[in-house]
Amino acid sequence: MTMTPFKQKIFVAYFDEMPQRIGREIVVDGVKIAVFRLLDDRVKAIGGVCPHTQGPLAEGIVSGEYVYCPLHDFKVSLLDGAVQEPDDGYVATYDTAIDDDKVYIYV
């Protein structure tokens, strides 16, 4: 039998304090995570470091459901963490929740 590991719920910010399309970086156990509020008010969280040059994805430009790495414009999906062609690679994705105006991620 395979056990699913317990996921820790981490407070990120108050929803109303998160500007749309502006990333916020948090660090959990030494791991950088980039959290974004999209234009439709969904919140997405991905690994905070570009797999190409370790650029800070929280500082990237958000367009739709993608963020562009600020160093070399790698296009990373905020839905599944996949780097878009012609480049390749991926970053982790994290579940998010909004509860009583508080944004959380699960790690």
DOFI-327308 format. One line per 8 residues: their letters; for each residue x, y, z of N, C-alpha, C. Coordinates in Angstrom, 1 decimal. Layout:
residues N
A) X/Y/Z/X/Y/Z/X/Y/Z | ...
This chain:
residues 107
MTMTPFKQ) 0.8/-1.2/0.0/0.0/0.0/0.0/0.9/1.2/0.0 | 0.6/2.2/-0.9/1.3/3.5/-1.0/0.6/4.5/-0.1 | 1.4/5.2/0.7/0.8/6.3/1.5/1.2/7.6/0.8 | 0.2/8.5/0.8/0.4/9.8/0.3/0.9/10.7/1.4 | 2.0/11.3/1.2/2.6/12.2/2.3/1.7/13.3/2.6 | 1.7/13.7/3.9/0.9/14.8/4.4/1.4/16.1/3.8 | 0.5/16.9/3.3/1.0/18.2/2.7/0.7/19.3/3.8 | 1.8/20.1/3.9/1.7/21.2/4.9/1.0/22.4/4.2
KIFVAYFD) 0.1/23.0/4.9/-0.5/24.2/4.4/0.2/25.5/4.9 | 0.7/26.3/4.0/1.6/27.4/4.2/0.8/28.7/3.8 | 0.7/29.6/4.8/0.1/30.9/4.5/1.1/31.7/3.6 | 0.5/32.3/2.5/1.3/33.2/1.6/1.1/34.6/1.8 | -0.2/35.0/1.8/-0.6/36.5/1.9/-2.1/36.6/2.0 | -2.5/37.8/2.2/-3.9/38.0/2.1/-4.3/38.3/0.7 | -5.3/37.6/0.2/-5.7/37.7/-1.2/-5.7/39.1/-1.7 | -6.4/40.0/-1.0/-6.5/41.4/-1.5/-5.2/42.2/-1.5
EMPQRIGR) -4.2/41.6/-0.9/-2.9/42.3/-0.9/-2.0/41.8/-2.1 | -2.5/40.8/-2.8/-1.7/40.3/-4.0/-2.2/40.9/-5.3 | -1.3/41.8/-5.8/-1.7/42.4/-7.1/-1.8/41.3/-8.2 | -2.7/41.5/-9.2/-2.8/40.6/-10.3/-1.5/40.6/-11.1 | -1.1/39.4/-11.6/0.0/39.3/-12.5/1.4/39.7/-11.9 | 1.5/39.9/-10.6/2.8/40.2/-10.0/3.1/39.0/-9.1 | 4.3/38.5/-9.3/4.7/37.3/-8.5/5.2/37.7/-7.1 | 5.1/36.7/-6.2/5.5/36.8/-4.9/6.4/35.6/-4.6
EIVVDGVK) 7.6/35.8/-4.1/8.4/34.6/-3.8/8.4/34.3/-2.3 | 8.2/33.0/-2.0/8.3/32.6/-0.6/9.3/31.4/-0.6 | 9.9/31.2/0.5/10.9/30.1/0.7/10.4/29.2/1.8 | 10.2/27.9/1.4/9.8/26.9/2.4/10.9/25.8/2.4 | 11.5/25.6/3.6/12.5/24.6/3.8/13.6/24.8/2.7 | 14.0/26.0/2.4/15.1/26.3/1.5/14.7/26.2/0.0 | 13.4/26.0/-0.3/12.9/25.9/-1.7/12.1/27.1/-2.0 | 12.6/27.8/-3.1/11.9/29.0/-3.6/10.6/28.6/-4.4
IAVFRLLD) 9.5/29.3/-4.0/8.3/29.1/-4.7/7.7/30.4/-5.1 | 7.3/30.5/-6.4/6.7/31.7/-6.9/5.2/31.6/-6.9 | 4.5/32.6/-6.4/3.0/32.5/-6.3/2.5/33.7/-7.1 | 1.4/33.5/-7.9/0.9/34.5/-8.7/-0.6/34.5/-8.6 | -1.2/35.7/-8.6/-2.6/35.9/-8.8/-2.9/36.3/-10.2 | -3.7/35.5/-10.9/-4.0/35.7/-12.3/-5.1/36.7/-12.4 | -5.3/37.2/-13.7/-6.4/38.2/-13.9/-7.8/37.7/-13.6 | -8.0/36.4/-13.6/-9.3/35.9/-13.3/-9.4/35.5/-11.8
DRVKAIGG) -8.4/36.0/-11.0/-8.3/35.8/-9.6/-8.0/34.4/-9.1 | -7.6/33.5/-10.0/-7.0/32.2/-9.6/-5.6/32.5/-9.0 | -5.2/31.7/-8.1/-3.8/31.8/-7.6/-3.1/30.5/-8.0 | -1.9/30.7/-8.5/-1.1/29.6/-9.0/0.3/29.7/-8.3 | 0.9/28.5/-8.0/2.2/28.5/-7.4/3.0/27.4/-8.1 | 4.3/27.8/-8.5/5.2/27.0/-9.2/6.6/27.1/-8.5 | 7.5/26.2/-8.8/8.9/26.3/-8.4/9.4/27.7/-8.8 | 10.1/28.4/-7.9/10.5/29.7/-8.1/11.8/30.0/-8.9
VCPHTQGP) 12.4/28.9/-9.4/13.7/29.0/-10.1/13.6/28.4/-11.5 | 13.9/29.2/-12.5/13.9/28.8/-13.9/14.9/27.6/-14.1 | 14.5/26.5/-14.8/15.4/25.4/-14.9/16.6/25.7/-15.9 | 16.5/26.8/-16.6/17.6/27.1/-17.6/18.7/27.9/-16.9 | 18.5/29.0/-16.3/19.6/29.8/-15.7/19.3/30.2/-14.3 | 18.4/29.5/-13.7/18.0/29.7/-12.3/17.5/31.1/-12.0 | 16.9/31.7/-13.0/16.3/33.0/-12.9/15.1/33.0/-11.9 | 14.8/34.1/-11.2/13.8/34.2/-10.3/12.4/34.4/-10.9
LAEGIVSG) 11.7/33.3/-11.0/10.4/33.3/-11.8/9.4/34.3/-11.2 | 9.4/34.6/-9.9/8.5/35.5/-9.3/8.7/36.9/-9.8 | 9.8/37.2/-10.4/10.1/38.5/-11.0/9.8/38.5/-12.5 | 9.2/37.4/-13.0/8.9/37.3/-14.4/7.6/38.1/-14.8 | 7.4/38.2/-16.1/6.2/38.8/-16.7/5.2/37.8/-16.9 | 4.0/38.0/-16.4/2.9/37.1/-16.5/2.0/37.5/-17.7 | 1.7/36.5/-18.6/0.8/36.7/-19.7/-0.1/35.5/-19.7 | -1.4/35.7/-19.5/-2.3/34.6/-19.4/-2.0/33.6/-18.3
EYVYCPLH) -1.7/32.4/-18.7/-1.4/31.3/-17.8/0.1/31.0/-17.8 | 0.9/31.9/-18.2/2.4/31.7/-18.4/3.1/32.8/-17.7 | 4.3/32.5/-17.3/5.3/33.5/-16.8/6.5/33.4/-17.6 | 7.1/34.5/-17.9/8.3/34.5/-18.7/9.5/34.8/-17.8 | 10.5/33.9/-17.8/11.7/34.1/-17.0/12.3/35.5/-17.3 | 12.7/36.2/-16.2/13.2/37.6/-16.4/14.6/37.6/-17.0 | 15.3/36.4/-17.0/16.7/36.4/-17.6/16.7/36.1/-19.1 | 16.0/35.1/-19.5/16.1/34.7/-20.9/14.7/34.4/-21.6
DFKVSLLD) 13.7/34.9/-21.0/12.3/34.7/-21.6/11.8/33.3/-21.8 | 12.3/32.4/-21.0/11.7/31.0/-21.1/10.3/31.2/-20.6 | 9.4/30.5/-21.4/7.9/30.6/-21.1/7.5/29.4/-20.3 | 7.1/29.6/-19.1/6.7/28.5/-18.2/5.2/28.5/-17.8 | 4.6/27.4/-18.0/3.2/27.3/-17.7/2.9/27.4/-16.2 | 2.0/28.2/-15.8/1.6/28.3/-14.4/0.6/27.2/-14.0 | 0.1/26.4/-15.0/-0.8/25.3/-14.8/-0.1/24.0/-14.5 | 1.0/23.7/-15.3/1.6/22.4/-15.1/3.1/22.5/-15.0
GAVQEPDD) 3.7/23.7/-15.0/5.1/23.9/-14.8/6.0/23.6/-15.9 | 5.4/23.3/-17.1/6.2/22.9/-18.3/6.8/24.1/-19.0 | 8.0/24.0/-19.3/8.7/25.1/-20.2/8.2/24.8/-21.6 | 7.8/25.9/-22.3/7.2/25.8/-23.6/8.3/25.7/-24.7 | 7.9/24.9/-25.7/8.9/24.8/-26.9/9.2/26.1/-27.5 | 10.3/26.3/-28.1/11.3/25.3/-28.4/12.2/24.9/-27.2 | 12.0/25.5/-26.1/12.8/25.2/-24.9/12.2/24.0/-24.2 | 12.9/23.4/-23.2/12.3/22.3/-22.5/12.7/22.4/-21.0
GYVATYDT) 12.0/21.6/-20.3/12.2/21.5/-18.8/10.9/21.7/-18.1 | 11.0/21.7/-16.8/9.8/22.0/-16.0/10.2/22.4/-14.6 | 9.2/23.0/-13.9/9.3/23.3/-12.5/8.2/22.7/-11.8 | 8.3/22.5/-10.5/7.3/21.9/-9.7/6.0/22.8/-9.7 | 4.9/22.2/-9.4/3.7/23.0/-9.2/3.1/22.7/-7.8 | 2.4/23.6/-7.3/1.9/23.4/-5.9/0.4/23.7/-5.9 | -0.4/23.0/-5.1/-1.8/23.3/-5.0/-1.9/24.5/-4.1 | -3.0/25.3/-4.4/-3.2/26.5/-3.7/-4.7/26.5/-3.2
AIDDDKVY) -4.9/27.4/-2.2/-6.3/27.6/-1.7/-6.5/29.0/-1.2 | -7.7/29.5/-1.4/-8.0/30.8/-0.8/-9.1/30.5/0.2 | -8.8/30.8/1.5/-9.8/30.6/2.6/-9.9/31.8/3.4 | -11.1/32.4/3.4/-11.3/33.6/4.3/-10.3/34.7/4.0 | -10.1/35.0/2.7/-9.2/36.0/2.2/-7.7/35.7/2.4 | -7.4/34.5/2.8/-6.0/34.1/3.0/-5.6/33.1/1.9 | -4.4/33.4/1.3/-3.9/32.5/0.3/-2.9/31.5/0.9 | -3.1/30.2/0.6/-2.2/29.2/1.1/-1.7/28.4/-0.1
IYV) -0.5/27.8/0.1/0.0/26.7/-0.8/0.2/25.5/0.1 | 0.2/24.4/-0.6/0.4/23.1/0.0/1.7/22.5/-0.5 | 2.6/22.2/0.5/3.9/21.6/0.1/4.1/20.3/0.9
